[in-house]
Amino acid sequence: MVKIACVGDSITWGFTILRRHKDSYPAVLQHLLGSDYKVRNFGVNNACANFGGDLPYGRLRPFRRALLFKPDIVVIMLGTNDTKRYNFERGHFLSGYESIVDSFVSQENKPKVYLTTPPPVFSSFGLDAFTLNNDLLNSDIIPAIRRTAVDKGLGLIEINPVIQDKELTNDGVHPNKDGARLIAETVFATLNR
């Protein structure tokens, strides 16, 4: 059985999706891949890559559980929450992100690691410090993810260009059922190349 760890934030977790255990992107990916695969959702709402941020993924129990799962394949989708003003500091995203990536790359079983570009932020809400920033996503976060994939020789899955319609989200940030299906289909297509 091939084990797949889906690592990420609320987009991976399935926030705002009514039946996330059936309709989040990891759940749909499990359905697409079938019984020869075991897909686990290690998403955490509000998680960021920056170790100085408000909820660093690399310090959370789901991260440790993902490592203990000893996956054969890892799909990492982080960066959206790193665009919040109080989480963003140039370079801090990259150092935290690379630390998380390297934790999987260096595992004894040598899993195949895929990095994904997060979907766009069409709208955000709340106080300015808590607001997600699509400009930072495009100018800093996504280029850093792409560079990391190239520098480390890892797979890259381009989710950002695929989710280009706000109608694929429930709130301008989190994919709805159709958006999650599109993410899963994009990951599935890459895994089956």
N, C-alpha and C positions, 0 to 999 in steps of 0.2 A: 504494500500500500504506500502510495506517495503522499507525504505529509506536506501541506502548504500552510504557512503562517501569514495571515494578513495583518500587518502591523500599521497602526495609524491613529488618527484622531476620530472625531465624531462622524466624519464622512465615511470612514471604514466601519465604525460601530453601527451606523444606521440611524443616527439621530433624526427625528421627525418622520421616520418611516413607521407606519402603524404596526405592521407585522414584520419587524426587522429580522426576526429569526427565520423568516421565509423570503423576505424581499430586500435585505441589505445586499451589497455587492458580494461579500464573501459567501452568503447563503445561496445566491444565484449562481456564483462560480461553482460551488459544490454540486448543484443540480446539473450544470453544464458538463462538468468533468465526470460525474458518475461515481460509482461505488469503488473504483480502483484508487480513488483519492480521498484524503481526509483533510478538509479545509477548516481551519479554525480562525475565528475572528478575535484578534487581540487589539481591537480599537478601543480608545479611551476618549470620552468627551472632553474637549478643551485642552488636550495634550499638545505640547509644543516640543520641538527638538532642542531648543536653547536650554542648557542646564541652569541658566540664570533666570529663566522665565517662571511664570506662575505655576505651571504644572508640567515639569520636564518628564517626557515619556521615559527616558533612560533611568529614571529613579522610581518608576512605578512597578507594582506587582505584575501587571500584564506583560511588561517587557521581560521580566525574569521568567514568567511562565512560558513566553514565546521561545526563549532560549532553551528552557528545559524540555520543551516539546521536540527539540532536535529536528526541525523541519528539513525536508529535502529541497523545498523552494520557499523563498521569502519574498513577499510583495510589500514594499514600504511606501506609504503615502502620508507624509508629514509635511508641514510647512505653512499651512493656512493660518494656524493660531500664532505662528511666529511673526505674522504681519501686524499684530496688535501693537500699538505704540509702546506699551509698557513691556512687551516681550522682545521688541526688535532692537538689535544693536548689531551693526555690521560685523560680520565675522563670527558672531556668537551662534547664529543659526548653523553655519557650516561646521564649526567645531563640534557642536552637540550632535548634529546630523551624522557626521562622519564617525563619531564615537559609536552611535547606535548601529550604523551600517557595519563598521569594523567588528563589532561584537558578533554579528552573524557570519561575516566573511571568515573570521578566524576560528569558527567552530570546527571541531575535529571531523565532523561528517561532511564538511565543505558544501553547504547548501548553495544552490543557484539563487542569487539575489537579484531582484528586479526593483529598480527605483521608479516611482511614478511621479509625473507632474500633477499637482493638485488641480481640481477644477477651478474655474474662475469664481471670483466673488462678485456677484451681480449687484448685491445690495447688502448692507449691514445695518446694525441697529445698536442702540445703547449709547453710553457715554463715549466721548472721543477716544479715550485711552483704551477702551474695550473694542473699538470698531476695527473690523478686518479691513485690510487695505489691498485692493486688487493691483494698484500701481506697484507696491512693494513686492507683491507676489510675482509680477511680470519682470520687474527690473532687477530683483535680487535673489529671491527664493528659487524660482524656476531655473535661471541660469546656473545657480550653485548646484542644483540637483543634476542638471545635465552634465556639468563639468565633473561632478563626482562620479557619475556613471562612466564617463570616458576615462578619467584618470585611474579608476579602479578596475576597469574592464568589466563592468557589470551591465546587465540588461536594463534598458530604459523603456518604459511604457508611457506613451504620451496621452494622458487623460485630458489635460487642459484643452487641447484643440478639439476634442471629441464632444465636450460638454459646452457648447457655444450658444445655448438657448436657455434663458431664465425659466422657461416652462418645464425644464427638466429638474427644477429644484422646488422644494416646498416653501423656502423662505429667502431665496436669493443666494444661499450658501450651501445648504445641505440637499443632496440629490433626493428627489422623490423616487418612487418605485421604478418609474421608467428610466430615470437618470442612473439609478443603481444598476439596473439591468444593462444599460449601455456601457457602464464601467466594467461590469463583469464580462460582457461580451468582448470588450477590448483586451482585457487581461487574458481571457480564454484564447483569443486569436493569437496573442503573442506567445503564450505557453505552448501552443500547438504548431508553431513554425518549425 
